[in-house]
Structure formats: structure tokens, C-alpha cells
Amino acid sequence: MKSLFRPLIVIFAVLTAITGLAYPAVMTAFGQAAFHRAANGSLIVVDGKVAGSELIGQQFDAPQYFWGRLSATSPNPYNATGSGGSNLGPTNPALADEVKGRIAALKAAGTDVLQPIPADLVTSSASGLDPEISPAAAAYQVERVARARRLNPVDVQALVDRYTKGRQFGVFGEPRVNVLRLNLALDGKAAS
């Protein structure tokens, strides 16, 4: 029986060194060399300070900013440690209350609610962290943002168009607008 312990301990030590130390070190070095920005969270830096991540939404609720999707994370909105959807079904009264609340917020902010409201402005995403909205959701907010900033709506729409990304590889997904990047551009801050 004692003769089995030595090979077991050696195998355990070797596999621990390979899978617990060497492999993670090689992958970390490769990630830093080949995908430095992505490996560090796709951070957006403005004036030498981190403004946020391109991959995680942020709370914007002032009228002069474009609003993103609702966040279902708790206890705080856009809490990356609590990523997940609300899992509310279409017949759940809590979902209807959430949608009614967002419509009321849109009305209170002076958004023209006679237009059809894009679904991504009144519902949360599956992750609760979605940093992007549809071009329709951005266009829906142009008048409100332009009025709050005393800008020409045509200029604000041009900015939305400039920050609209197309489908990935021209095929996958839908066109989208990163809310943080758009709001930073509205503030006249260059992001890197």
C-alpha cells in the first residue's frame, strides 16, 4: 500500500504544476500579448481615467443621456457579480409592472410616447448587463436628448449613426449602439 503513495503524490504534484500553474501562466501571457485590451476587460479610458467597460452597461437616467436596457441584476443595476435575467415570463404581472414603470419614466423625461417604443427600452436583457441598444431604441431617444442638451436633433441622430455598429462579419447579430461610447461622445470626451 505504501508503494502506491509515492506515484500518487508525484502524479498529483506534476498535474497540479501543469494545470494549476503552467497552463494558466501560458494562457495569461498569450492573452496579454495577443488580446491585451479584451483580456483586461475592454476598458474605455477618458482623460487617463477608466469610464467603464465596453462590455458592461451602466446606469444612465438623466434626460441628457441615452438610456440603455433595464438591468435585472441585484442589489444594484449592472452589477457584474449578479449577472442574470429576471426570468419573468410574459404573463407575469411583475414584468408588466416593470414595463409600465419604464414607459412612465420615458413619459416623465419628455419622450414622445406616441411612437412605437422599442422593446429593448422597456425590458431587461438575459444577462442584465447589456451595454448596447438597437438603433431604433437610440433613434427613439434622439428628440429627448437633443432637447435636454439644446442640440439639433439632426446632429444627435448623426452621432447615433456614427456609433452604430453593423452585424458582426456582416451576418451575425443585429446592428447595435454602445450606450457608454455614445454618451461619452455627447459629452465631447474622446475615449480610447
Backbone as JSON Lines, residues from 0, in Angstrom:
{"i":0,"aa":"M","n":[0.81,-1.19,0.0],"ca":[0.0,0.0,0.0],"c":[0.86,1.26,0.0]}
{"i":1,"aa":"K","n":[1.96,1.24,0.78],"ca":[2.84,2.4,0.84],"c":[3.5,2.67,-0.51]}
{"i":2,"aa":"S","n":[3.67,1.64,-1.3],"ca":[4.32,1.81,-2.6],"c":[3.43,2.59,-3.58]}
{"i":3,"aa":"L","n":[2.13,2.68,-3.31],"ca":[1.22,3.43,-4.17],"c":[1.23,4.93,-3.87]}
{"i":4,"aa":"F","n":[1.59,5.3,-2.65],"ca":[1.54,6.71,-2.26],"c":[2.52,7.58,-3.04]}
{"i":5,"aa":"R","n":[3.73,7.07,-3.22],"ca":[4.74,7.87,-3.91],"c":[4.31,8.22,-5.34]}
{"i":6,"aa":"P","n":[3.88,7.27,-6.18],"ca":[3.43,7.63,-7.54],"c":[2.21,8.56,-7.53]}
{"i":7,"aa":"L","n":[1.3,8.34,-6.57],"ca":[0.13,9.22,-6.48],"c":[0.53,10.65,-6.15]}
{"i":8,"aa":"I","n":[1.44,10.81,-5.23],"ca":[1.9,12.15,-4.85],"c":[2.64,12.8,-6.0]}
{"i":9,"aa":"V","n":[3.47,12.05,-6.71],"ca":[4.21,12.6,-7.86],"c":[3.23,13.02,-8.97]}
{"i":10,"aa":"I","n":[2.27,12.16,-9.29],"ca":[1.29,12.49,-10.32],"c":[0.49,13.72,-9.91]}
{"i":11,"aa":"F","n":[0.08,13.77,-8.66],"ca":[-0.67,14.92,-8.15],"c":[0.15,16.2,-8.29]}
{"i":12,"aa":"A","n":[1.42,16.16,-7.91],"ca":[2.29,17.34,-7.99],"c":[2.52,17.76,-9.43]}
{"i":13,"aa":"V","n":[2.76,16.81,-10.31],"ca":[3.01,17.13,-11.73],"c":[1.75,17.74,-12.37]}
{"i":14,"aa":"L","n":[0.61,17.11,-12.16],"ca":[-0.63,17.63,-12.75],"c":[-1.0,18.99,-12.16]}
{"i":15,"aa":"T","n":[-0.75,19.18,-10.88],"ca":[-1.0,20.49,-10.26],"c":[-0.11,21.54,-10.89]}
{"i":16,"aa":"A","n":[1.15,21.22,-11.08],"ca":[2.09,22.17,-11.7],"c":[1.68,22.49,-13.14]}
{"i":17,"aa":"I","n":[1.24,21.48,-13.89],"ca":[0.86,21.7,-15.28],"c":[-0.46,22.45,-15.39]}
{"i":18,"aa":"T","n":[-1.51,21.93,-14.75],"ca":[-2.84,22.5,-14.92],"c":[-3.12,23.69,-14.01]}
{"i":19,"aa":"G","n":[-2.42,23.77,-12.91],"ca":[-2.68,24.85,-11.96],"c":[-1.71,26.01,-12.07]}
{"i":20,"aa":"L","n":[-0.54,25.78,-12.65],"ca":[0.47,26.85,-12.74],"c":[0.89,27.13,-14.18]}
{"i":21,"aa":"A","n":[1.41,26.12,-14.86],"ca":[1.98,26.34,-16.19],"c":[0.91,26.75,-17.21]}
{"i":22,"aa":"Y","n":[-0.16,25.98,-17.31],"ca":[-1.2,26.3,-18.29],"c":[-1.81,27.69,-18.06]}
{"i":23,"aa":"P","n":[-2.25,28.05,-16.85],"ca":[-2.78,29.4,-16.65],"c":[-1.76,30.49,-16.96]}
{"i":24,"aa":"A","n":[-0.48,30.27,-16.63],"ca":[0.55,31.27,-16.91],"c":[0.73,31.46,-18.41]}
{"i":25,"aa":"V","n":[0.75,30.37,-19.16],"ca":[0.9,30.45,-20.62],"c":[-0.33,31.13,-21.24]}
{"i":26,"aa":"M","n":[-1.52,30.78,-20.83],"ca":[-2.74,31.39,-21.37],"c":[-2.84,32.87,-21.02]}
{"i":27,"aa":"T","n":[-2.45,33.23,-19.81],"ca":[-2.46,34.64,-19.41],"c":[-1.46,35.43,-20.25]}
{"i":28,"aa":"A","n":[-0.26,34.9,-20.43],"ca":[0.75,35.58,-21.26],"c":[0.27,35.71,-22.69]}
{"i":29,"aa":"F","n":[-0.33,34.65,-23.24],"ca":[-0.85,34.7,-24.61],"c":[-1.96,35.73,-24.73]}
{"i":30,"aa":"G","n":[-2.89,35.74,-23.78],"ca":[-3.99,36.7,-23.79],"c":[-3.5,38.13,-23.72]}
{"i":31,"aa":"Q","n":[-2.51,38.38,-22.86],"ca":[-1.96,39.73,-22.74],"c":[-1.23,40.16,-24.01]}
{"i":32,"aa":"A","n":[-0.55,39.22,-24.65],"ca":[0.21,39.55,-25.86],"c":[-0.7,39.71,-27.07]}
{"i":33,"aa":"A","n":[-1.62,38.79,-27.25],"ca":[-2.44,38.79,-28.46],"c":[-3.73,39.59,-28.34]}
{"i":34,"aa":"F","n":[-4.32,39.65,-27.16],"ca":[-5.62,40.3,-26.97],"c":[-5.59,41.18,-25.73]}
{"i":35,"aa":"H","n":[-4.62,42.06,-25.64],"ca":[-4.4,42.84,-24.42],"c":[-5.66,43.59,-23.96]}
{"i":36,"aa":"R","n":[-6.3,44.31,-24.86],"ca":[-7.47,45.12,-24.48],"c":[-8.61,44.23,-23.99]}
{"i":37,"aa":"A","n":[-8.91,43.17,-24.72],"ca":[-10.0,42.27,-24.34],"c":[-9.68,41.52,-23.06]}
{"i":38,"aa":"A","n":[-8.43,41.1,-22.9],"ca":[-8.04,40.35,-21.71],"c":[-8.13,41.19,-20.44]}
{"i":39,"aa":"N","n":[-8.12,42.5,-20.6],"ca":[-8.2,43.4,-19.45],"c":[-9.57,44.04,-19.29]}
{"i":40,"aa":"G","n":[-10.6,43.49,-19.96],"ca":[-11.96,43.94,-19.73],"c":[-12.5,44.93,-20.72]}
{"i":41,"aa":"S","n":[-11.81,45.19,-21.82],"ca":[-12.26,46.15,-22.84],"c":[-12.64,47.49,-22.21]}
{"i":42,"aa":"L","n":[-11.74,48.0,-21.38],"ca":[-11.99,49.23,-20.65],"c":[-11.95,50.45,-21.57]}
{"i":43,"aa":"I","n":[-12.83,51.4,-21.3],"ca":[-12.85,52.67,-22.02],"c":[-12.21,53.71,-21.11]}
{"i":44,"aa":"V","n":[-11.14,54.32,-21.59],"ca":[-10.38,55.28,-20.8],"c":[-10.61,56.68,-21.37]}
{"i":45,"aa":"V","n":[-10.94,57.63,-20.5],"ca":[-11.13,59.01,-20.88],"c":[-10.28,59.88,-19.97]}
{"i":46,"aa":"D","n":[-9.43,60.68,-20.56],"ca":[-8.55,61.57,-19.8],"c":[-7.74,60.82,-18.74]}
{"i":47,"aa":"G","n":[-7.29,59.62,-19.08],"ca":[-6.47,58.84,-18.18],"c":[-7.23,58.1,-17.09]}
{"i":48,"aa":"K","n":[-8.56,58.2,-17.09],"ca":[-9.38,57.52,-16.08],"c":[-10.32,56.54,-16.76]}
{"i":49,"aa":"V","n":[-10.57,55.43,-16.1],"ca":[-11.49,54.42,-16.65],"c":[-12.92,54.94,-16.51]}
{"i":50,"aa":"A","n":[-13.61,55.03,-17.66],"ca":[-15.01,55.47,-17.66],"c":[-15.96,54.28,-17.55]}
{"i":51,"aa":"G","n":[-15.47,53.09,-17.89],"ca":[-16.29,51.9,-17.83],"c":[-15.76,50.86,-18.79]}
{"i":52,"aa":"S","n":[-16.52,49.81,-18.93],"ca":[-16.17,48.74,-19.86],"c":[-17.11,48.8,-21.05]}
{"i":53,"aa":"E","n":[-16.57,48.48,-22.2],"ca":[-17.38,48.43,-23.41],"c":[-18.35,47.25,-23.36]}
{"i":54,"aa":"L","n":[-18.12,46.31,-22.45],"ca":[-18.9,45.08,-22.41],"c":[-19.96,45.03,-21.32]}
{"i":55,"aa":"I","n":[-19.97,46.02,-20.42],"ca":[-20.93,46.01,-19.31],"c":[-21.66,47.35,-19.29]}
{"i":56,"aa":"G","n":[-22.98,47.29,-19.29],"ca":[-23.78,48.51,-19.29],"c":[-23.62,49.31,-18.01]}
{"i":57,"aa":"Q","n":[-24.06,50.55,-18.09],"ca":[-24.04,51.45,-16.93],"c":[-25.39,52.14,-16.81]}
{"i":58,"aa":"Q","n":[-25.67,52.6,-15.62],"ca":[-26.93,53.28,-15.35],"c":[-26.86,54.72,-15.86]}
{"i":59,"aa":"F","n":[-27.72,55.06,-16.81],"ca":[-27.91,56.43,-17.27],"c":[-29.39,56.72,-17.15]}
{"i":60,"aa":"D","n":[-29.76,57.72,-16.36],"ca":[-31.17,58.04,-16.26],"c":[-31.45,59.54,-16.35]}
{"i":61,"aa":"A","n":[-30.42,60.36,-16.56],"ca":[-30.62,61.79,-16.75],"c":[-31.16,62.03,-18.16]}
{"i":62,"aa":"P","n":[-32.0,63.03,-18.35],"ca":[-32.61,63.24,-19.67],"c":[-31.61,63.57,-20.78]}
{"i":63,"aa":"Q","n":[-30.45,64.1,-20.44],"ca":[-29.48,64.48,-21.46],"c":[-28.62,63.31,-21.95]}
{"i":64,"aa":"Y","n":[-28.9,62.11,-21.45],"ca":[-28.15,60.93,-21.87],"c":[-29.08,59.9,-22.51]}
{"i":65,"aa":"F","n":[-28.5,59.1,-23.39],"ca":[-29.23,57.96,-23.92],"c":[-29.3,56.91,-22.82]}
{"i":66,"aa":"W","n":[-30.44,56.28,-22.7],"ca":[-30.64,55.24,-21.69],"c":[-30.42,53.88,-22.33]}
{"i":67,"aa":"G","n":[-29.83,52.98,-21.57],"ca":[-29.61,51.62,-22.04],"c":[-30.78,50.72,-21.66]}
{"i":68,"aa":"R","n":[-30.55,49.44,-21.82],"ca":[-31.57,48.46,-21.42],"c":[-31.68,48.43,-19.92]}
{"i":69,"aa":"L","n":[-32.83,48.05,-19.43],"ca":[-33.01,47.86,-18.0],"c":[-32.11,46.74,-17.52]}
{"i":70,"aa":"S","n":[-31.68,46.82,-16.29],"ca":[-30.85,45.77,-15.71],"c":[-31.65,45.02,-14.67]}
{"i":71,"aa":"A","n":[-31.58,43.72,-14.73],"ca":[-32.31,42.88,-13.77],"c":[-31.4,42.4,-12.65]}
{"i":72,"aa":"T","n":[-30.16,42.89,-12.6],"ca":[-29.24,42.43,-11.56],"c":[-29.59,43.07,-10.23]}
{"i":73,"aa":"S","n":[-29.23,42.41,-9.17],"ca":[-29.48,42.96,-7.85],"c":[-28.23,42.76,-6.99]}
{"i":74,"aa":"P","n":[-28.02,43.51,-5.97],"ca":[-28.91,44.54,-5.47],"c":[-28.81,45.86,-6.24]}
{"i":75,"aa":"N","n":[-27.82,46.02,-7.09],"ca":[-27.65,47.25,-7.85],"c":[-27.76,46.97,-9.34]}
{"i":76,"aa":"P","n":[-28.21,47.96,-10.13],"ca":[-28.25,47.76,-11.58],"c":[-26.85,47.56,-12.15]}
{"i":77,"aa":"Y","n":[-26.75,46.76,-13.17],"ca":[-25.5,46.48,-13.89],"c":[-24.4,45.95,-12.97]}
{"i":78,"aa":"N","n":[-24.8,45.13,-12.01],"ca":[-23.88,44.51,-11.07],"c":[-23.32,43.25,-11.72]}
{"i":79,"aa":"A","n":[-22.06,43.32,-12.16],"ca":[-21.46,42.2,-12.89],"c":[-21.36,40.92,-12.06]}
{"i":80,"aa":"T","n":[-21.32,41.05,-10.73],"ca":[-21.24,39.85,-9.9],"c":[-22.61,39.17,-9.76]}
{"i":81,"aa":"G","n":[-23.66,39.87,-10.15],"ca":[-25.01,39.3,-10.05],"c":[-25.66,39.16,-11.4]}
{"i":82,"aa":"S","n":[-24.86,38.88,-12.42],"ca":[-25.38,38.8,-13.79],"c":[-26.47,37.75,-13.9]}
{"i":83,"aa":"G","n":[-27.53,38.13,-14.56],"ca":[-28.62,37.2,-14.8],"c":[-29.89,37.96,-15.11]}
{"i":84,"aa":"G","n":[-30.77,37.31,-15.8],"ca":[-32.04,37.93,-16.15],"c":[-33.04,37.8,-15.01]}
{"i":85,"aa":"S","n":[-34.17,38.44,-15.2],"ca":[-35.21,38.38,-14.18],"c":[-35.99,37.08,-14.26]}
{"i":86,"aa":"N","n":[-35.94,36.42,-15.43],"ca":[-36.68,35.18,-15.67],"c":[-38.19,35.35,-15.51]}
{"i":87,"aa":"L","n":[-38.67,36.58,-15.74],"ca":[-40.1,36.83,-15.68],"c":[-40.72,36.48,-17.02]}
{"i":88,"aa":"G","n":[-41.77,35.66,-16.97],"ca":[-42.45,35.26,-18.2],"c":[-43.4,36.34,-18.68]}
{"i":89,"aa":"P","n":[-43.9,36.22,-19.9],"ca":[-44.76,37.25,-20.47],"c":[-46.09,37.43,-19.75]}
{"i":90,"aa":"T","n":[-46.51,36.44,-18.99],"ca":[-47.77,36.57,-18.26],"c":[-47.56,36.99,-16.8]}
{"i":91,"aa":"N","n":[-46.32,37.2,-16.41],"ca":[-46.02,37.57,-15.03],"c":[-46.37,39.04,-14.8]}
{"i":92,"aa":"P","n":[-47.19,39.35,-13.78],"ca":[-47.56,40.74,-13.52],"c":[-46.34,41.63,-13.17]}
{"i":93,"aa":"A","n":[-45.3,41.04,-12.61],"ca":[-44.11,41.83,-12.28],"c":[-43.44,42.36,-13.55]}
{"i":94,"aa":"L","n":[-43.44,41.59,-14.62],"ca":[-42.89,42.04,-15.89],"c":[-43.73,43.2,-16.44]}
{"i":95,"aa":"A","n":[-45.04,43.06,-16.37],"ca":[-45.93,44.13,-16.84],"c":[-45.69,45.41,-16.04]}
{"i":96,"aa":"D","n":[-45.49,45.27,-14.71],"ca":[-45.21,46.44,-13.87],"c":[-43.88,47.08,-14.24]}
{"i":97,"aa":"E","n":[-42.87,46.25,-14.55],"ca":[-41.56,46.77,-14.95],"c":[-41.68,47.57,-16.25]}
{"i":98,"aa":"V","n":[-42.41,47.03,-17.2],"ca":[-42.59,47.71,-18.49],"c":[-43.37,49.01,-18.29]}
{"i":99,"aa":"K","n":[-44.44,48.97,-17.5],"ca":[-45.22,50.18,-17.22],"c":[-44.37,51.24,-16.54]}
{"i":100,"aa":"G","n":[-43.5,50.81,-15.63],"ca":[-42.61,51.75,-14.94],"c":[-41.65,52.43,-15.9]}
{"i":101,"aa":"R","n":[-41.1,51.67,-16.83],"ca":[-40.16,52.26,-17.8],"c":[-40.89,53.19,-18.76]}
{"i":102,"aa":"I","n":[-42.11,52.83,-19.17],"ca":[-42.9,53.71,-20.03],"c":[-43.19,55.01,-19.3]}
{"i":103,"aa":"A","n":[-43.53,54.92,-18.02],"ca":[-43.78,56.13,-17.22],"c":[-42.52,56.99,-17.13]}
{"i":104,"aa":"A","n":[-41.35,56.35,-16.97],"ca":[-40.09,57.11,-16.92],"c":[-39.82,57.8,-18.25]}
{"i":105,"aa":"L","n":[-40.12,57.11,-19.35],"ca":[-39.95,57.71,-20.68],"c":[-40.88,58.91,-20.84]}
{"i":106,"aa":"K","n":[-42.12,58.77,-20.4],"ca":[-43.07,59.89,-20.47],"c":[-42.6,61.06,-19.62]}
{"i":107,"aa":"A","n":[-42.17,60.76,-18.39],"ca":[-41.73,61.82,-17.48],"c":[-40.52,62.57,-18.02]}
{"i":108,"aa":"A","n":[-39.69,61.88,-18.78],"ca":[-38.49,62.52,-19.34],"c":[-38.81,63.31,-20.6]}
{"i":109,"aa":"G","n":[-40.06,63.24,-21.05],"ca":[-40.45,64.02,-22.21],"c":[-40.26,63.31,-23.53]}
{"i":110,"aa":"T","n":[-40.16,62.0,-23.51],"ca":[-40.02,61.25,-24.76],"c":[-41.38,61.12,-25.41]}
{"i":111,"aa":"D","n":[-41.41,61.22,-26.72],"ca":[-42.65,61.1,-27.48],"c":[-43.13,59.66,-27.45]}
{"i":112,"aa":"V","n":[-44.11,59.39,-26.61],"ca":[-44.59,58.02,-26.48],"c":[-45.69,57.68,-27.48]}
{"i":113,"aa":"L","n":[-45.94,58.58,-28.43],"ca":[-46.88,58.26,-29.49],"c":[-46.23,57.34,-30.52]}
{"i":114,"aa":"Q","n":[-44.91,57.38,-30.59],"ca":[-44.17,56.45,-31.46],"c":[-44.17,55.07,-30.81]}
{"i":115,"aa":"P","n":[-44.05,54.02,-31.61],"ca":[-43.9,52.69,-31.0],"c":[-42.59,52.64,-30.2]}
{"i":116,"aa":"I","n":[-42.67,52.13,-28.99],"ca":[-41.49,52.06,-28.12],"c":[-40.73,50.77,-28.42]}
{"i":117,"aa":"P","n":[-39.44,50.86,-28.76],"ca":[-38.65,49.63,-28.99],"c":[-38.61,48.78,-27.71]}
{"i":118,"aa":"A","n":[-38.74,47.49,-27.89],"ca":[-38.8,46.57,-26.75],"c":[-37.58,46.65,-25.86]}
{"i":119,"aa":"D","n":[-36.4,46.94,-26.44],"ca":[-35.2,46.95,-25.61],"c":[-35.13,48.16,-24.69]}
{"i":120,"aa":"L","n":[-36.04,49.11,-24.81],"ca":[-36.09,50.23,-23.86],"c":[-36.97,49.94,-22.65]}
{"i":121,"aa":"V","n":[-37.78,48.91,-22.74],"ca":[-38.71,48.63,-21.63],"c":[-38.54,47.24,-21.02]}
{"i":122,"aa":"T","n":[-37.59,46.47,-21.52],"ca":[-37.34,45.14,-20.96],"c":[-35.86,44.99,-20.65]}
{"i":123,"aa":"S","n":[-35.55,44.08,-19.75],"ca":[-34.15,43.82,-19.41],"c":[-33.61,42.68,-20.26]}
{"i":124,"aa":"S","n":[-32.29,42.65,-20.37],"ca":[-31.66,41.59,-21.16],"c":[-31.47,40.34,-20.32]}
{"i":125,"aa":"A","n":[-31.07,39.27,-20.96],"ca":[-30.87,38.0,-20.25],"c":[-29.73,38.09,-19.25]}
{"i":126,"aa":"S","n":[-28.7,38.87,-19.54],"ca":[-27.57,38.99,-18.62],"c":[-27.8,40.09,-17.59]}
{"i":127,"aa":"G","n":[-28.64,41.06,-17.92],"ca":[-28.82,42.21,-17.04],"c":[-27.69,43.21,-17.15]}
{"i":128,"aa":"L","n":[-26.76,42.98,-18.08],"ca":[-25.56,43.82,-18.2],"c":[-25.4,44.41,-19.59]}
{"i":129,"aa":"D","n":[-26.4,44.29,-20.44],"ca":[-26.28,44.65,-21.85],"c":[-25.82,46.11,-22.03]}
{"i":130,"aa":"P","n":[-24.66,46.33,-22.68],"ca":[-24.15,47.68,-22.86],"c":[-24.68,48.38,-24.12]}
{"i":131,"aa":"E","n":[-25.47,47.66,-24.91],"ca":[-25.89,48.2,-26.2],"c":[-27.41,48.2,-26.34]}
{"i":132,"aa":"I","n":[-27.87,49.1,-27.21],"ca":[-29.28,49.17,-27.56],"c":[-29.38,49.1,-29.08]}
{"i":133,"aa":"S","n":[-30.58,48.88,-29.56],"ca":[-30.8,48.85,-31.0],"c":[-30.77,50.27,-31.55]}
{"i":134,"aa":"P","n":[-30.47,50.42,-32.84],"ca":[-30.54,51.75,-33.45],"c":[-31.94,52.37,-33.31]}
{"i":135,"aa":"A","n":[-32.98,51.54,-33.33],"ca":[-34.34,52.05,-33.15],"c":[-34.53,52.64,-31.76]}
{"i":136,"aa":"A","n":[-33.95,51.99,-30.73],"ca":[-34.05,52.5,-29.36],"c":[-33.29,53.81,-29.22]}
{"i":137,"aa":"A","n":[-32.15,53.92,-29.9],"ca":[-31.39,55.17,-29.87],"c":[-32.15,56.27,-30.6]}
{"i":138,"aa":"A","n":[-32.71,55.95,-31.78],"ca":[-33.46,56.94,-32.56],"c":[-34.68,57.43,-31.78]}
{"i":139,"aa":"Y","n":[-35.29,56.53,-31.03],"ca":[-36.46,56.89,-30.22],"c":[-36.11,57.97,-29.18]}
{"i":140,"aa":"Q","n":[-34.87,58.0,-28.74],"ca":[-34.45,58.93,-27.68],"c":[-33.82,60.22,-28.21]}
{"i":141,"aa":"V","n":[-33.6,60.31,-29.51],"ca":[-32.88,61.46,-30.09],"c":[-33.53,62.79,-29.72]}
{"i":142,"aa":"E","n":[-34.84,62.91,-29.88],"ca":[-35.54,64.18,-29.6],"c":[-35.34,64.6,-28.14]}
{"i":143,"aa":"R","n":[-35.5,63.65,-27.22],"ca":[-35.35,63.97,-25.79],"c":[-33.94,64.44,-25.47]}
{"i":144,"aa":"V","n":[-32.95,63.71,-25.95],"ca":[-31.55,64.06,-25.68],"c":[-31.21,65.4,-26.32]}
{"i":145,"aa":"A","n":[-31.65,65.61,-27.56],"ca":[-31.36,66.88,-28.25],"c":[-32.0,68.05,-27.51]}
{"i":146,"aa":"R","n":[-33.23,67.88,-27.06],"ca":[-33.91,68.94,-26.33],"c":[-33.21,69.24,-25.0]}
{"i":147,"aa":"A","n":[-32.82,68.2,-24.28],"ca":[-32.16,68.39,-22.98],"c":[-30.79,69.05,-23.13]}
{"i":148,"aa":"R","n":[-30.11,68.81,-24.23],"ca":[-28.77,69.37,-24.46],"c":[-28.8,70.62,-25.34]}
{"i":149,"aa":"R","n":[-30.0,71.0,-25.78],"ca":[-30.16,72.15,-26.68],"c":[-29.32,71.98,-27.95]}
{"i":150,"aa":"L","n":[-29.44,70.79,-28.54],"ca":[-28.74,70.46,-29.77],"c":[-29.75,70.22,-30.88]}
{"i":151,"aa":"N","n":[-29.28,70.29,-32.1],"ca":[-30.12,69.99,-33.25],"c":[-30.32,68.47,-33.3]}
{"i":152,"aa":"P","n":[-31.57,68.01,-33.38],"ca":[-31.81,66.56,-33.44],"c":[-31.1,65.88,-34.61]}
{"i":153,"aa":"V","n":[-30.92,66.6,-35.71],"ca":[-30.21,66.02,-36.86],"c":[-28.77,65.7,-36.48]}
{"i":154,"aa":"D","n":[-28.13,66.59,-35.71],"ca":[-26.75,66.36,-35.28],"c":[-26.66,65.18,-34.31]}
{"i":155,"aa":"V","n":[-27.64,65.07,-33.42],"ca":[-27.65,63.96,-32.46],"c":[-27.88,62.64,-33.2]}
{"i":156,"aa":"Q","n":[-28.78,62.64,-34.19],"ca":[-29.01,61.43,-34.97],"c":[-27.76,61.05,-35.76]}
{"i":157,"aa":"A","n":[-27.02,62.05,-36.26],"ca":[-25.77,61.76,-36.98],"c":[-24.76,61.1,-36.05]}
{"i":158,"aa":"L","n":[-24.74,61.53,-34.79],"ca":[-23.85,60.91,-33.81],"c":[-24.27,59.46,-33.54]}
{"i":159,"aa":"V","n":[-25.58,59.23,-33.45],"ca":[-26.08,57.86,-33.27],"c":[-25.66,57.0,-34.46]}
{"i":160,"aa":"D","n":[-25.82,57.53,-35.66],"ca":[-25.44,56.78,-36.86],"c":[-23.95,56.47,-36.85]}
{"i":161,"aa":"R","n":[-23.15,57.42,-36.4],"ca":[-21.69,57.22,-36.36],"c":[-21.3,56.11,-35.38]}
{"i":162,"aa":"Y","n":[-22.04,55.98,-34.29],"ca":[-21.71,54.97,-33.27],"c":[-22.51,53.68,-33.41]}
{"i":163,"aa":"T","n":[-23.23,53.53,-34.5],"ca":[-23.96,52.29,-34.76],"c":[-23.03,51.29,-35.41]}
{"i":164,"aa":"K","n":[-22.93,50.12,-34.79],"ca":[-22.13,49.02,-35.35],"c":[-23.07,48.1,-36.11]}
{"i":165,"aa":"G","n":[-22.6,47.62,-37.24],"ca":[-23.4,46.69,-38.04],"c":[-23.31,45.27,-37.5]}
{"i":166,"aa":"R","n":[-23.88,44.36,-38.24],"ca":[-23.83,42.95,-37.88],"c":[-22.38,42.47,-37.9]}
{"i":167,"aa":"Q","n":[-22.04,41.58,-36.99],"ca":[-20.69,41.05,-36.94],"c":[-20.43,40.21,-38.19]}
{"i":168,"aa":"F","n":[-19.34,40.5,-38.87],"ca":[-18.97,39.85,-40.14],"c":[-20.06,40.03,-41.19]}
{"i":169,"aa":"G","n":[-20.93,41.02,-41.0],"ca":[-21.99,41.29,-41.95],"c":[-23.14,40.31,-41.9]}
{"i":170,"aa":"V","n":[-23.09,39.34,-40.97],"ca":[-24.08,38.28,-40.94],"c":[-24.7,38.07,-39.55]}
{"i":171,"aa":"F","n":[-23.86,38.03,-38.52],"ca":[-24.32,37.62,-37.18],"c":[-24.83,38.8,-36.36]}
{"i":172,"aa":"G","n":[-25.89,38.54,-35.6],"ca":[-26.42,39.53,-34.7],"c":[-27.2,40.61,-35.41]}
{"i":173,"aa":"E","n":[-27.43,41.67,-34.69],"ca":[-28.2,42.81,-35.2],"c":[-27.36,44.07,-35.06]}
{"i":174,"aa":"P","n":[-27.68,45.11,-35.82],"ca":[-26.99,46.4,-35.61],"c":[-27.24,46.87,-34.18]}
{"i":175,"aa":"R","n":[-26.26,47.59,-33.61],"ca":[-26.35,47.99,-32.21],"c":[-25.55,49.27,-31.96]}
{"i":176,"aa":"V","n":[-25.87,49.9,-30.84],"ca":[-25.22,51.14,-30.44],"c":[-24.74,50.98,-29.0]}
{"i":177,"aa":"N","n":[-23.43,51.21,-28.76],"ca":[-22.9,51.14,-27.41],"c":[-23.28,52.43,-26.68]}
{"i":178,"aa":"V","n":[-24.06,52.31,-25.61],"ca":[-24.61,53.47,-24.91],"c":[-23.51,54.31,-24.25]}
{"i":179,"aa":"L","n":[-22.54,53.67,-23.62],"ca":[-21.47,54.42,-22.95],"c":[-20.66,55.22,-23.96]}
{"i":180,"aa":"R","n":[-20.27,54.6,-25.06],"ca":[-19.49,55.32,-26.09],"c":[-20.29,56.5,-26.65]}
{"i":181,"aa":"L","n":[-21.58,56.29,-26.91],"ca":[-22.43,57.35,-27.44],"c":[-22.56,58.5,-26.44]}
{"i":182,"aa":"N","n":[-22.76,58.2,-25.18],"ca":[-22.9,59.25,-24.17],"c":[-21.58,60.0,-23.96]}
{"i":183,"aa":"L","n":[-20.47,59.3,-24.02],"ca":[-19.18,59.98,-23.93],"c":[-18.97,60.92,-25.12]}
{"i":184,"aa":"A","n":[-19.39,60.48,-26.29],"ca":[-19.28,61.34,-27.48],"c":[-20.17,62.57,-27.33]}
{"i":185,"aa":"L","n":[-21.34,62.41,-26.74],"ca":[-22.22,63.55,-26.49],"c":[-21.58,64.55,-25.55]}
{"i":186,"aa":"D","n":[-20.85,64.03,-24.57],"ca":[-20.15,64.9,-23.63],"c":[-18.9,65.53,-24.24]}
{"i":187,"aa":"G","n":[-18.57,65.1,-25.48],"ca":[-17.4,65.64,-26.14],"c":[-16.1,65.08,-25.61]}
{"i":188,"aa":"K","n":[-16.16,63.9,-25.02],"ca":[-14.97,63.29,-24.45],"c":[-14.46,62.2,-25.38]}
{"i":189,"aa":"A","n":[-13.21,62.29,-25.74],"ca":[-12.61,61.26,-26.59],"c":[-12.26,60.05,-25.75]}
{"i":190,"aa":"A","n":[-12.73,58.91,-26.18],"ca":[-12.46,57.66,-25.44],"c":[-11.41,56.86,-26.19]}
{"i":191,"aa":"S","n":[-10.61,56.14,-25.42],"ca":[-9.62,55.24,-26.04],"c":[-9.85,53.84,-25.57]}
